[in-house]
Amino acid sequence: MRSYRTLFRTPEFTPFLLSFAGSAAAQTIGGLALGTLVFRATGSPFLSAVSMFGPQLAQLLGGAFLLSGADRLPPRAALCGLSLAFAAGTAVLALPGLPVWGVFAVVLVQGLVASLGGGVRGGLLNEILSKDGYVLGRSVYNMLWGLTQVAGFATGGALLTLLSPRSCLLLAAALYALSALVTRLGLTARPPRSSGRPSVSATWRTNAVLWSSRPRRLTYLGLWVPNGLVVGSDSLYVSYAPEAAGTLYACGALGMFAGDLAVGRLVPPAVRARLATPLRLLLAAPYLFFVLRPGVALSAVAVTVASVGFAASLVLQERLMALTPDDLTGQALGLHATGMTALQGVGAVVAGALAQVTSPATAMTLMAAASITVTLTLARLGGRGDARRPAVAGRPTDTTAADGAA
């Protein structure tokens, strides 16, 4: 296992992380500000949840039509363009008098644009690091996301007591622009990983190749569904505890950081391969406690413990990379990111609808129970798959056609 010292000596790894940190900070501060703005304007838990997680639901469309660009566009140019597009969209959200339908129109466009982000970043990380450094590098990436969420939600919550949500959205737009600058100055221009122009047909063909393998299908479902249902619970923090939502989000990010640190650096690979199901169960189980409607302190403890379970994605991403040919890693990781965020958006919509007709606490409990049910079902379908590290898959017979599609 490589050390953190060796990892940070790798050229471009540090600027790669810094550019991601800028975008992540913008996303957390901007998301909390937007959710608060919509909740104050409408009083609706449903609309508040969808405003925060709606871009993730919209990524489902982007994943179906745009994802081939993850391997067929120059990575640095793609990341710069994505950050600038988000900066512009977030600035529009800060406009006074923007109607609620206008907010959701911008959210939809942002989701479509963001569908490329996970694949481009994941594929680039795979290029920057060698094979033996990917899992450790991905754990650092995830931990940075957790730390940025802690800082971003804590800062966002504090700023919302001092500034208006629209001012916080403008700050988020500036952070997106800063991320674009760091990307442009800190990363090397690279050619696309695959030949051919990005197209809808290329996206569909390669997605079909990736989905054709049963082990990959089960891995994708394990990455998407339990996680998405629990994020549905997360989306209700603003309506569950309006004055402490930033605290709960920060505690969740802290738990995620601890899980990624333990699984990525401290757990031996042979043990790590067995942890996918236990971690997914841990992710949901503490939310069953919300049926008792705990106060902020106990809720924060439950959220922190549960969020350790997000480290299951690290285990499953390692499995996905072992099952995927090198020239499809960008789109494979993009499909993972798109599917995961889309299911998180679905989770937010379902949780918001349940909260609208019951209560936020009841909806959070029901979403957790559904997540546990899905995890146990997938574990049964996969047999002993969680306990085995899969062999590297051979190149699918139709990969060449997918790569060459215009």
LUMGUSE-662771 format. One record per residue (C-alpha): residue number from 1; z, x, y. Coordinates in nm, 3 decimals, decimal comma. Example, Ala and Ser with C-alpha at 12.3 -4.5 7.8 and 13.67 -1.06 7.14 Angstrom:
! residues 2
[atom 1; [0,780; 1,230; -0,450]];
[atom 2; [0,714; 1,367; -0,106]];
***
This chain:
! residues 406
[atom 1; [0,000; 0,000; 0,000]];
[atom 2; [-0,098; 0,140; 0,342]];
[atom 3; [0,169; 0,188; 0,611]];
[atom 4; [0,175; 0,023; 0,953]];
[atom 5; [0,139; 0,370; 1,109]];
[atom 6; [-0,185; 0,433; 0,922]];
[atom 7; [-0,305; 0,085; 1,007]];
[atom 8; [-0,261; 0,130; 1,382]];
[atom 9; [-0,438; 0,465; 1,370]];
[atom 10; [-0,752; 0,283; 1,260]];
[atom 11; [-1,004; 0,279; 1,548]];
[atom 12; [-1,046; -0,060; 1,718]];
[atom 13; [-0,760; -0,228; 1,532]];
[atom 14; [-0,533; -0,228; 1,839]];
[atom 15; [-0,789; -0,369; 2,086]];
[atom 16; [-0,888; -0,624; 1,821]];
[atom 17; [-0,526; -0,742; 1,810]];
[atom 18; [-0,489; -0,740; 2,189]];
[atom 19; [-0,795; -0,957; 2,238]];
[atom 20; [-0,664; -1,200; 1,977]];
[atom 21; [-0,321; -1,202; 2,143]];
[atom 22; [-0,476; -1,308; 2,474]];
[atom 23; [-0,657; -1,600; 2,313]];
[atom 24; [-0,352; -1,698; 2,108]];
[atom 25; [-0,127; -1,698; 2,416]];
[atom 26; [-0,380; -1,912; 2,600]];
[atom 27; [-0,398; -2,155; 2,309]];
[atom 28; [-0,020; -2,200; 2,282]];
[atom 29; [0,051; -2,235; 2,653]];
[atom 30; [-0,254; -2,452; 2,710]];
[atom 31; [-0,193; -2,671; 2,405]];
[atom 32; [0,168; -2,745; 2,498]];
[atom 33; [0,066; -2,816; 2,858]];
[atom 34; [-0,214; -3,050; 2,751]];
[atom 35; [0,004; -3,236; 2,501]];
[atom 36; [0,272; -3,281; 2,767]];
[atom 37; [0,019; -3,394; 3,027]];
[atom 38; [-0,126; -3,659; 2,794]];
[atom 39; [0,217; -3,779; 2,677]];
[atom 40; [0,337; -3,818; 3,036]];
[atom 41; [0,022; -4,008; 3,128]];
[atom 42; [0,008; -4,240; 2,825]];
[atom 43; [0,350; -4,237; 2,654]];
[atom 44; [0,161; -4,229; 2,324]];
[atom 45; [0,268; -3,996; 2,038]];
[atom 46; [-0,075; -4,048; 1,882]];
[atom 47; [-0,274; -3,939; 2,187]];
[atom 48; [-0,037; -3,650; 2,255]];
[atom 49; [-0,075; -3,518; 1,900]];
[atom 50; [-0,454; -3,557; 1,905]];
[atom 51; [-0,486; -3,384; 2,243]];
[atom 52; [-0,306; -3,077; 2,106]];
[atom 53; [-0,475; -3,064; 1,767]];
[atom 54; [-0,800; -3,251; 1,833]];
[atom 55; [-1,007; -2,931; 1,874]];
[atom 56; [-0,910; -2,841; 1,520]];
[atom 57; [-1,042; -3,172; 1,387]];
[atom 58; [-1,367; -3,120; 1,577]];
[atom 59; [-1,414; -2,786; 1,401]];
[atom 60; [-1,515; -2,980; 1,092]];
[atom 61; [-1,847; -3,060; 1,260]];
[atom 62; [-1,889; -2,702; 1,373]];
[atom 63; [-1,821; -2,580; 1,020]];
[atom 64; [-2,096; -2,803; 0,887]];
[atom 65; [-2,361; -2,699; 1,141]];
[atom 66; [-2,276; -2,368; 1,310]];
[atom 67; [-2,084; -2,154; 1,062]];
[atom 68; [-2,375; -1,932; 0,956]];
[atom 69; [-2,335; -1,765; 1,295]];
[atom 70; [-2,017; -1,600; 1,169]];
[atom 71; [-2,226; -1,344; 0,976]];
[atom 72; [-2,552; -1,369; 1,174]];
[atom 73; [-2,431; -1,302; 1,531]];
[atom 74; [-2,312; -0,970; 1,679]];
[atom 75; [-1,929; -0,995; 1,651]];
[atom 76; [-1,835; -0,856; 1,993]];
[atom 77; [-2,081; -1,073; 2,183]];
[atom 78; [-1,976; -1,380; 1,985]];
[atom 79; [-1,605; -1,326; 2,056]];
[atom 80; [-1,666; -1,268; 2,427]];
[atom 81; [-1,873; -1,585; 2,447]];
[atom 82; [-1,609; -1,790; 2,266]];
[atom 83; [-1,329; -1,674; 2,497]];
[atom 84; [-1,533; -1,745; 2,811]];
[atom 85; [-1,629; -2,090; 2,683]];
[atom 86; [-1,263; -2,171; 2,623]];
[atom 87; [-1,170; -2,040; 2,967]];
[atom 88; [-1,423; -2,276; 3,127]];
[atom 89; [-1,317; -2,574; 2,914]];
[atom 90; [-0,946; -2,522; 2,983]];
[atom 91; [-1,013; -2,498; 3,357]];
[atom 92; [-1,194; -2,833; 3,337]];
[atom 93; [-0,891; -2,987; 3,164]];
[atom 94; [-0,682; -2,886; 3,466]];
[atom 95; [-0,895; -3,089; 3,708]];
[atom 96; [-0,693; -3,360; 3,887]];
[atom 97; [-0,800; -3,713; 3,805]];
[atom 98; [-0,974; -3,623; 3,479]];
[atom 99; [-0,956; -3,944; 3,271]];
[atom 100; [-0,817; -3,944; 2,918]];
[atom 101; [-1,163; -3,995; 2,769]];
[atom 102; [-1,277; -3,688; 2,964]];
[atom 103; [-0,991; -3,487; 2,819]];
[atom 104; [-1,097; -3,576; 2,467]];
[atom 105; [-1,463; -3,503; 2,542]];
[atom 106; [-1,367; -3,148; 2,646]];
[atom 107; [-1,141; -3,119; 2,342]];
[atom 108; [-1,435; -3,212; 2,117]];
[atom 109; [-1,661; -2,948; 2,272]];
[atom 110; [-1,389; -2,684; 2,244]];
[atom 111; [-1,347; -2,763; 1,877]];
[atom 112; [-1,718; -2,725; 1,810]];
[atom 113; [-1,723; -2,389; 1,989]];
[atom 114; [-1,408; -2,270; 1,812]];
[atom 115; [-1,555; -2,330; 1,466]];
[atom 116; [-1,711; -1,984; 1,480]];
[atom 117; [-1,395; -1,803; 1,584]];
[atom 118; [-1,215; -1,775; 1,251]];
[atom 119; [-1,521; -1,646; 1,066]];
[atom 120; [-1,620; -1,396; 1,334]];
[atom 121; [-1,268; -1,254; 1,368]];
[atom 122; [-1,201; -1,253; 0,994]];
[atom 123; [-1,530; -1,082; 0,914]];
[atom 124; [-1,478; -0,825; 1,190]];
[atom 125; [-1,129; -0,745; 1,064]];
[atom 126; [-1,278; -0,690; 0,721]];
[atom 127; [-1,520; -0,439; 0,877]];
[atom 128; [-1,260; -0,256; 1,086]];
[atom 129; [-1,024; -0,208; 0,792]];
[atom 130; [-1,100; -0,077; 0,447]];
[atom 131; [-1,040; -0,293; 0,139]];
[atom 132; [-0,694; -0,153; 0,072]];
[atom 133; [-0,586; -0,230; 0,427]];
[atom 134; [-0,704; -0,590; 0,457]];
[atom 135; [-0,392; -0,770; 0,334]];
[atom 136; [-0,158; -0,555; 0,544]];
[atom 137; [-0,388; -0,590; 0,843]];
[atom 138; [-0,409; -0,965; 0,797]];
[atom 139; [-0,030; -0,984; 0,775]];
[atom 140; [-0,005; -0,801; 1,110]];
[atom 141; [-0,265; -1,039; 1,252]];
[atom 142; [-0,062; -1,338; 1,130]];
[atom 143; [0,263; -1,188; 1,255]];
[atom 144; [0,109; -1,132; 1,597]];
[atom 145; [0,004; -1,497; 1,595]];
[atom 146; [0,364; -1,591; 1,515]];
[atom 147; [0,511; -1,369; 1,785]];
[atom 148; [0,257; -1,492; 2,038]];
[atom 149; [0,345; -1,849; 1,952]];
[atom 150; [0,716; -1,773; 1,996]];
[atom 151; [0,652; -1,618; 2,335]];
[atom 152; [0,380; -1,865; 2,430]];
[atom 153; [0,569; -2,183; 2,347]];
[atom 154; [0,893; -2,048; 2,494]];
[atom 155; [0,711; -1,941; 2,810]];
[atom 156; [0,510; -2,262; 2,818]];
[atom 157; [0,826; -2,473; 2,785]];
[atom 158; [0,991; -2,277; 3,066]];
[atom 159; [0,684; -2,297; 3,288]];
[atom 160; [0,663; -2,672; 3,241]];
[atom 161; [1,007; -2,704; 3,398]];
[atom 162; [0,883; -2,513; 3,703]];
[atom 163; [0,513; -2,592; 3,725]];
[atom 164; [0,286; -2,885; 3,656]];
[atom 165; [0,093; -2,904; 3,329]];
[atom 166; [-0,229; -2,851; 3,523]];
[atom 167; [-0,101; -2,521; 3,665]];
[atom 168; [-0,013; -2,410; 3,310]];
[atom 169; [-0,366; -2,499; 3,199]];
[atom 170; [-0,510; -2,276; 3,472]];
[atom 171; [-0,288; -1,992; 3,349]];
[atom 172; [-0,424; -2,047; 2,997]];
[atom 173; [-0,781; -2,031; 3,130]];
[atom 174; [-0,704; -1,695; 3,293]];
[atom 175; [-0,566; -1,562; 2,964]];
[atom 176; [-0,886; -1,662; 2,782]];
[atom 177; [-1,088; -1,470; 3,043]];
[atom 178; [-0,861; -1,167; 2,995]];
[atom 179; [-0,920; -1,183; 2,620]];
[atom 180; [-1,296; -1,172; 2,680]];
[atom 181; [-1,255; -0,863; 2,898]];
[atom 182; [-1,046; -0,679; 2,637]];
[atom 183; [-1,301; -0,766; 2,370]];
[atom 184; [-1,588; -0,633; 2,579]];
[atom 185; [-1,415; -0,307; 2,673]];
[atom 186; [-1,220; -0,236; 2,353]];
[atom 187; [-1,456; -0,317; 2,066]];
[atom 188; [-1,776; -0,148; 1,956]];
[atom 189; [-2,102; -0,338; 1,953]];
[atom 190; [-2,194; -0,405; 1,589]];
[atom 191; [-2,501; -0,564; 1,435]];
[atom 192; [-2,467; -0,892; 1,243]];
[atom 193; [-2,344; -0,859; 0,885]];
[atom 194; [-2,632; -1,066; 0,746]];
[atom 195; [-2,998; -1,089; 0,840]];
[atom 196; [-3,165; -1,405; 0,956]];
[atom 197; [-3,102; -1,641; 1,243]];
[atom 198; [-2,803; -1,876; 1,251]];
[atom 199; [-2,917; -2,223; 1,147]];
[atom 200; [-2,794; -2,548; 1,003]];
[atom 201; [-2,981; -2,486; 0,676]];
[atom 202; [-2,828; -2,138; 0,639]];
[atom 203; [-2,483; -2,282; 0,701]];
[atom 204; [-2,527; -2,556; 0,440]];
[atom 205; [-2,675; -2,326; 0,177]];
[atom 206; [-2,404; -2,063; 0,203]];
[atom 207; [-2,130; -2,324; 0,217]];
[atom 208; [-2,277; -2,471; -0,102]];
[atom 209; [-2,265; -2,128; -0,266]];
[atom 210; [-1,903; -2,078; -0,162]];
[atom 211; [-1,806; -2,427; -0,281]];
[atom 212; [-1,990; -2,395; -0,614]];
[atom 213; [-1,712; -2,191; -0,780]];
[atom 214; [-1,414; -2,391; -0,913]];
[atom 215; [-1,161; -2,109; -0,845]];
[atom 216; [-1,285; -2,086; -0,486]];
[atom 217; [-1,269; -2,465; -0,447]];
[atom 218; [-0,907; -2,476; -0,561]];
[atom 219; [-0,826; -2,182; -0,334]];
[atom 220; [-0,983; -2,354; -0,035]];
[atom 221; [-0,798; -2,680; -0,107]];
[atom 222; [-0,472; -2,486; -0,138]];
[atom 223; [-0,538; -2,324; 0,200]];
[atom 224; [-0,635; -2,648; 0,370]];
[atom 225; [-0,450; -2,957; 0,254]];
[atom 226; [-0,076; -2,875; 0,219]];
[atom 227; [-0,093; -2,676; 0,541]];
[atom 228; [-0,276; -2,950; 0,728]];
[atom 229; [-0,028; -3,218; 0,628]];
[atom 230; [0,267; -3,009; 0,746]];
[atom 231; [0,095; -2,930; 1,075]];
[atom 232; [0,071; -3,307; 1,115]];
[atom 233; [0,452; -3,303; 1,120]];
[atom 234; [0,445; -3,017; 1,369]];
[atom 235; [0,220; -3,216; 1,601]];
[atom 236; [0,502; -3,468; 1,658]];
[atom 237; [0,751; -3,227; 1,815]];
[atom 238; [0,663; -3,344; 2,166]];
[atom 239; [0,735; -3,709; 2,082]];
[atom 240; [1,031; -3,629; 1,852]];
[atom 241; [1,215; -3,410; 2,104]];
[atom 242; [1,027; -3,412; 2,438]];
[atom 243; [1,266; -3,175; 2,614]];
[atom 244; [1,289; -2,929; 2,324]];
[atom 245; [0,934; -2,924; 2,186]];
[atom 246; [0,878; -2,568; 2,307]];
[atom 247; [1,193; -2,457; 2,125]];
[atom 248; [1,084; -2,617; 1,798]];
[atom 249; [0,736; -2,463; 1,820]];
[atom 250; [0,890; -2,123; 1,896]];
[atom 251; [1,125; -2,153; 1,595]];
[atom 252; [0,831; -2,243; 1,375]];
[atom 253; [0,643; -1,936; 1,494]];
[atom 254; [0,949; -1,720; 1,427]];
[atom 255; [0,968; -1,846; 1,069]];
[atom 256; [0,598; -1,780; 1,023]];
[atom 257; [0,644; -1,424; 1,150]];
[atom 258; [0,927; -1,361; 0,903]];
[atom 259; [0,723; -1,498; 0,612]];
[atom 260; [0,418; -1,287; 0,692]];
[atom 261; [0,631; -0,974; 0,734]];
[atom 262; [0,800; -1,026; 0,397]];
[atom 263; [0,490; -1,122; 0,201]];
[atom 264; [0,249; -0,879; 0,365]];
[atom 265; [0,466; -0,566; 0,371]];
[atom 266; [0,772; -0,601; 0,149]];
[atom 267; [0,656; -0,801; -0,155]];
[atom 268; [0,469; -0,599; -0,424]];
[atom 269; [0,113; -0,719; -0,494]];
[atom 270; [0,199; -0,823; -0,852]];
[atom 271; [0,475; -1,050; -0,725]];
[atom 272; [0,278; -1,169; -0,424]];
[atom 273; [0,008; -1,319; -0,645]];
[atom 274; [0,267; -1,556; -0,796]];
[atom 275; [0,400; -1,693; -0,468]];
[atom 276; [0,128; -1,933; -0,356]];
[atom 277; [0,284; -2,249; -0,499]];
[atom 278; [0,651; -2,169; -0,419]];
[atom 279; [0,561; -2,087; -0,059]];
[atom 280; [0,360; -2,407; -0,015]];
[atom 281; [0,655; -2,608; -0,147]];
[atom 282; [0,887; -2,427; 0,095]];
[atom 283; [0,647; -2,513; 0,377]];
[atom 284; [0,701; -2,887; 0,330]];
[atom 285; [1,044; -2,938; 0,172]];
[atom 286; [1,264; -2,889; 0,483]];
[atom 287; [1,072; -3,163; 0,666]];
[atom 288; [1,209; -3,417; 0,420]];
[atom 289; [1,537; -3,361; 0,605]];
[atom 290; [1,390; -3,529; 0,914]];
[atom 291; [1,441; -3,871; 0,756]];
[atom 292; [1,802; -3,827; 0,874]];
[atom 293; [1,683; -3,776; 1,234]];
[atom 294; [1,871; -3,447; 1,293]];
[atom 295; [1,948; -3,312; 1,636]];
[atom 296; [1,768; -3,023; 1,799]];
[atom 297; [1,984; -2,747; 1,648]];
[atom 298; [1,947; -2,862; 1,287]];
[atom 299; [1,580; -2,944; 1,342]];
[atom 300; [1,522; -2,590; 1,466]];
[atom 301; [1,680; -2,447; 1,150]];
[atom 302; [1,467; -2,670; 0,926]];
[atom 303; [1,149; -2,581; 1,113]];
[atom 304; [1,224; -2,207; 1,096]];
[atom 305; [1,288; -2,213; 0,720]];
[atom 306; [0,984; -2,428; 0,649]];
[atom 307; [0,751; -2,207; 0,850]];
[atom 308; [0,821; -1,910; 0,625]];
[atom 309; [0,599; -2,100; 0,381]];
[atom 310; [0,293; -2,047; 0,600]];
[atom 311; [0,275; -1,704; 0,435]];
[atom 312; [0,112; -1,883; 0,141]];
[atom 313; [-0,213; -1,853; 0,336]];
[atom 314; [-0,189; -1,475; 0,314]];
[atom 315; [-0,167; -1,491; -0,066]];
[atom 316; [-0,454; -1,737; -0,090]];
[atom 317; [-0,676; -1,544; 0,153]];
[atom 318; [-0,634; -1,235; -0,064]];
[atom 319; [-0,743; -1,443; -0,361]];
[atom 320; [-1,041; -1,580; -0,167]];
[atom 321; [-1,158; -1,228; -0,073]];
[atom 322; [-1,137; -1,122; -0,438]];
[atom 323; [-1,365; -1,413; -0,530]];
[atom 324; [-1,623; -1,359; -0,254]];
[atom 325; [-1,914; -1,110; -0,220]];
[atom 326; [-1,881; -0,872; 0,075]];
[atom 327; [-2,183; -1,003; 0,265]];
[atom 328; [-2,039; -1,355; 0,268]];
[atom 329; [-1,687; -1,267; 0,386]];
[atom 330; [-1,745; -1,385; 0,741]];
[atom 331; [-1,866; -1,729; 0,642]];
[atom 332; [-1,609; -1,751; 0,360]];
[atom 333; [-1,326; -1,683; 0,605]];
[atom 334; [-1,493; -1,907; 0,860]];
[atom 335; [-1,508; -2,191; 0,610]];
[atom 336; [-1,139; -2,130; 0,536]];
[atom 337; [-1,048; -2,132; 0,906]];
[atom 338; [-1,267; -2,432; 0,984]];
[atom 339; [-1,144; -2,636; 0,691]];
[atom 340; [-0,783; -2,546; 0,757]];
[atom 341; [-0,796; -2,632; 1,125]];
[atom 342; [-0,995; -2,949; 1,057]];
[atom 343; [-0,734; -3,063; 0,805]];
[atom 344; [-0,466; -2,978; 1,059]];
[atom 345; [-0,646; -3,204; 1,303]];
[atom 346; [-0,664; -3,478; 1,040]];
[atom 347; [-0,295; -3,425; 0,974]];
[atom 348; [-0,219; -3,463; 1,344]];
[atom 349; [-0,421; -3,787; 1,365]];
[atom 350; [-0,256; -3,935; 1,055]];
[atom 351; [0,093; -3,827; 1,164]];
[atom 352; [0,037; -3,962; 1,514]];
[atom 353; [-0,081; -4,296; 1,375]];
[atom 354; [0,220; -4,318; 1,144]];
[atom 355; [0,455; -4,230; 1,429]];
[atom 356; [0,296; -4,501; 1,641]];
[atom 357; [0,385; -4,774; 1,388]];
[atom 358; [0,712; -4,624; 1,255]];
[atom 359; [0,881; -4,332; 1,431]];
[atom 360; [0,815; -3,957; 1,469]];
[atom 361; [1,097; -3,875; 1,224]];
[atom 362; [0,964; -4,112; 0,957]];
[atom 363; [0,610; -3,985; 0,999]];
[atom 364; [0,722; -3,622; 0,964]];
[atom 365; [0,903; -3,704; 0,640]];
[atom 366; [0,605; -3,889; 0,493]];
[atom 367; [0,366; -3,605; 0,578]];
[atom 368; [0,599; -3,354; 0,407]];
[atom 369; [0,619; -3,568; 0,093]];
[atom 370; [0,239; -3,588; 0,081]];
[atom 371; [0,212; -3,210; 0,117]];
[atom 372; [0,449; -3,152; -0,176]];
[atom 373; [0,251; -3,396; -0,391]];
[atom 374; [-0,078; -3,218; -0,316]];
[atom 375; [0,071; -2,874; -0,386]];
[atom 376; [0,205; -2,981; -0,725]];
[atom 377; [-0,129; -3,145; -0,813]];
[atom 378; [-0,325; -2,829; -0,722]];
[atom 379; [-0,082; -2,613; -0,920]];
[atom 380; [-0,141; -2,830; -1,224]];
[atom 381; [-0,520; -2,820; -1,181]];
[atom 382; [-0,511; -2,444; -1,142]];
[atom 383; [-0,294; -2,393; -1,451]];
[atom 384; [-0,148; -2,047; -1,433]];
[atom 385; [-0,386; -1,943; -1,156]];
[atom 386; [-0,106; -1,863; -0,913]];
[atom 387; [0,026; -1,602; -1,151]];
[atom 388; [-0,301; -1,416; -1,195]];
[atom 389; [-0,502; -1,204; -0,958]];
[atom 390; [-0,863; -1,314; -1,001]];
[atom 391; [-1,134; -1,065; -1,088]];
[atom 392; [-1,394; -0,994; -0,823]];
[atom 393; [-1,671; -1,247; -0,861]];
[atom 394; [-2,027; -1,144; -0,918]];
[atom 395; [-2,292; -1,219; -0,662]];
[atom 396; [-2,403; -1,585; -0,687]];
[atom 397; [-2,762; -1,627; -0,795]];
[atom 398; [-2,866; -1,814; -0,482]];
[atom 399; [-2,693; -1,590; -0,227]];
[atom 400; [-3,015; -1,416; -0,132]];
[atom 401; [-3,177; -1,745; -0,040]];
[atom 402; [-2,876; -1,839; 0,168]];
[atom 403; [-2,873; -1,507; 0,351]];
[atom 404; [-3,241; -1,516; 0,426]];
[atom 405; [-3,258; -1,873; 0,552]];
[atom 406; [-3,378; -1,901; 0,907]];
***
